[in-house]
Amino acid sequence: MVTHVTTLRSQGLATDRVPIMMRASDGTVIEVFEWQSADAIANAHTNPVVLEMWRKYGEVCEYVPLASVAEASQMFADFTPMDPRV
């Protein structure tokens, strides 16, 4: 996770805004960051550097929709903050 946004930035796909990382009660890690644009999102899906990073992620984690995290159904969701540099 430490290199995720850095990698996206190196490819011109994410902004310099500091990402927010948090953990749900079930251990799910949520990362919020800002894409450069809608085109950047589309370009990420054909970028070999990003595809390799996502492949490595897929070996150790599962991608889930935010709606599947219990806290997402609460009016004021309570997540445990995480340091995005760790």
RAUR-V567131 format. One record per backbone hydrogen bond with DSSP energy under -0.5 kcal/mol. CO is the residue of the C=O (numbers start at 1). NH is the residue of the N-H. Records with the same first field share a line. If there is no record, write none. Layout:
CO->NH ; NH
This chain:
1->4 ; 5
3->7
4->8
5->9
6->10
7->11
8->11 ; 13 ; 14
9->12
13->36
19->21
20->32
21->82
22->30
23->80
24->27
28->24
30->22
31->33
32->20
33->35
34->15
37->41
38->42
39->43
40->44
41->45
42->45
43->46 ; 47
44->47
46->48
47->51
48->52
49->53
50->54
51->55
52->56
53->57
54->58
55->59
56->59 ; 60
57->60 ; 61
65->68
66->69
68->70
69->72
70->73
71->74
74->77
75->77
77->79
79->81
80->23
82->21 ; 84
83->86
